[in-house]
Structure formats: structure tokens, C-alpha cells
Amino acid sequence: MILTLLNNKTLRVIISLIFILFMLVVLPLIQSLNPHAWPDTMLFYSSDRFYGLIESYGHEQRSLYIILRWTFDLVYPLVYGLYFLTWILYLSQKKTLLIYPLLGIGFDYIENILATVTVGMYPKELPFLVYLMQGFSLLKWLFLLISICILIFLVYRRFKHD
């Protein structure tokens, strides 16, 4: 049922338009809300660097960070995830390939939960949570990169055969 819905042409177009809107408008707007880097946009950082960044935010920016994890970051993984799911399914029909964007989405949500807990507990520092969050962030990016590579390969294969 869900796979049939995801393979619907109209839904694929709507999801693609939403994805483009998010990438061109919403994502830059969210990034502009903080003059500093958001921790989940950095791949490698020490616990000290993370807590230094969180301290530099001040109370209001930390609160904004948590609010964004439970608003924007609940929606955004669904936006990019549905984009990858619909296009991979359309171009391949191999349901096994759908695991990569699904894992990316799942690890993104785990990262957001850990970020919320870590920032919410500040000034108490739990460095192991920072490294755990970073590990899930790396896994998220790995599976999203794999999804991007799969999509590029499938598009290439489609145009090569047509």
C-alpha cells in the first residue's frame, strides 16, 4: 500500500517540489537564524568544541536549537527521505534499496534526540553523549550519501538505456 502510494507520479512531483522548496528557501532560512554553526552541520568536533559552541549560544539560542530539533528537524528528514524513497523506487523498483534512505532518516532522528538531551542538560556536560550524537550523525550522512549515489547511478542508468 505505502510503496504503491510512493510510486505515484503526482505524489513524486509534489514531493520533489517540496524538496526543492526546502533546499532553496527553508534550509537557508533556518541556517540564518544562528550566526554560529549548528553542531549537527559539523562532522568532526571534540566534546570541548561542542560545549564551547553551546555555551556561546546563550540561553535563547540553546532554546531555539531545541525548538528547531522538534519542529524543522522532524519535518526535514521526511522531506529528503520521501524524495529519495520515491525516486529510488521509481527508477529501480528494487525495494531493498529503500533501506538506505530509511536508515538515514532513522539515524537523523536519533541524532536529534541526542542533541536535544545534550543541549537541554547544559551546563551539565556528558561528553559520551556528544560522541554518541556525532556517531549517529556520521551514520546519517553515510546513508544519505549512499542514497545520493544510488539515485545518481539510477538516473545515469535510465538515461544511458533510453
C-alpha positions in Angstrom: 0.0 0.0 0.0 2.7 2.5 1.0 5.0 1.5 -1.8 2.2 1.9 -4.3 1.5 5.4 -2.9 5.2 6.3 -3.1 5.3 5.2 -6.7 2.5 7.6 -7.7 3.6 10.1 -10.3 1.6 13.0 -8.9 3.0 12.4 -5.4 6.5 12.1 -6.7 6.2 15.6 -8.3 4.7 17.1 -5.2 7.5 15.6 -3.0 10.1 16.9 -5.5 8.7 20.4 -5.4 8.6 20.3 -1.6 12.2 19.1 -1.5 13.3 21.9 -3.9 11.4 24.5 -1.8 13.1 23.2 1.4 16.6 23.2 -0.2 16.3 26.7 -1.7 14.2 28.5 0.9 13.6 26.8 4.2 17.1 25.4 4.8 18.9 28.7 4.2 16.3 30.5 6.4 16.9 28.1 9.3 20.6 28.4 8.9 20.3 32.2 9.1 18.7 32.0 12.5 22.0 31.4 14.1 25.2 33.3 13.3 27.2 30.3 14.6 27.4 26.8 13.1 24.8 24.4 14.2 26.5 21.3 15.8 24.7 18.9 13.5 26.1 20.6 10.4 29.7 19.8 11.5 31.1 16.3 11.0 34.0 16.2 13.4 34.3 18.1 16.7 35.5 17.4 20.1 33.4 17.5 23.2 35.1 20.7 24.3 34.3 22.3 20.9 30.7 21.2 21.1 30.2 22.6 24.6 32.1 25.8 23.8 29.7 26.3 20.9 26.7 25.6 23.0 27.9 28.0 25.7 28.4 30.7 23.1 24.8 30.4 22.1 23.4 31.7 25.3 20.1 30.6 26.8 17.9 31.9 24.0 19.9 30.3 21.2 20.0 27.0 23.1 16.2 27.1 23.4 15.9 27.9 19.7 18.2 25.0 18.9 15.9 22.6 20.9 12.7 24.1 19.3 14.2 23.6 15.8 15.1 19.9 16.6 11.4 19.3 17.4 9.9 21.4 14.5 12.1 21.7 11.5 14.1 18.6 12.1 11.0 16.5 12.5 9.9 17.5 9.0 13.1 17.8 7.1 14.2 14.1 7.3 10.7 13.2 6.0 11.1 15.7 3.1 14.5 14.4 2.0 13.7 10.9 2.9 10.5 10.8 0.8 12.3 12.4 -2.1 14.9 9.6 -2.1 12.3 6.9 -1.5 10.0 8.0 -4.3 12.8 8.4 -6.9 14.7 5.3 -6.0 11.5 3.3 -6.1 10.5 4.8 -9.4 13.9 4.3 -11.1 14.7 0.9 -9.7 11.7 -0.9 -8.3 14.2 -2.7 -6.0 12.6 -2.4 -2.6 15.9 -3.4 -0.9 17.5 -0.1 -2.0 14.9 1.7 0.1 16.8 0.7 3.3 19.5 3.3 2.7 17.3 6.4 2.9 15.2 4.8 5.7 18.4 4.3 7.8 19.5 7.9 7.0 16.1 9.2 8.3 16.3 6.9 11.4 19.8 8.0 12.3 18.8 11.6 11.8 16.0 11.3 14.4 18.3 9.5 16.9 20.9 12.3 16.4 18.1 14.9 17.0 17.1 13.2 20.2 20.7 13.0 21.5 21.2 16.7 20.5 18.1 17.7 22.4 19.1 15.8 25.5 22.7 17.1 25.4 21.8 20.8 24.8 18.9 20.6 27.3 21.1 19.2 30.0 23.6 22.1 29.6 25.6 23.2 31.7 25.9 19.6 32.8 28.4 18.0 30.4 28.2 14.4 29.3 31.0 14.0 26.7 29.9 10.4 25.8 26.5 11.7 24.6 28.3 14.2 22.3 30.4 11.4 20.8 27.3 9.2 20.5 25.5 12.0 18.8 28.4 12.5 16.5 28.5 8.8 15.7 24.8 8.8 14.7 25.4 12.0 12.7 28.2 10.2 10.7 25.9 7.2 10.1 23.1 9.6 8.9 25.5 11.3 6.4 26.9 7.9 5.3 23.4 6.5 4.5 22.3 9.8 2.9 25.5 9.8 0.7 24.8 6.2 -0.3 21.2 7.2 -1.2 22.5 10.1 -3.3 25.0 7.8 -5.1 22.2 5.2 -5.7 20.0 7.9 -7.1 22.8 9.3 -9.4 23.5 5.8 -10.6 19.9 5.1 -11.3 19.4 8.3 -13.2 22.6 7.6 -15.2 21.4 4.1 -16.0 17.9 5.4 -17.1 19.4 8.0 -19.5 22.0 5.5 -20.8 19.3 3.0 -21.7 16.8 5.5 -23.1 
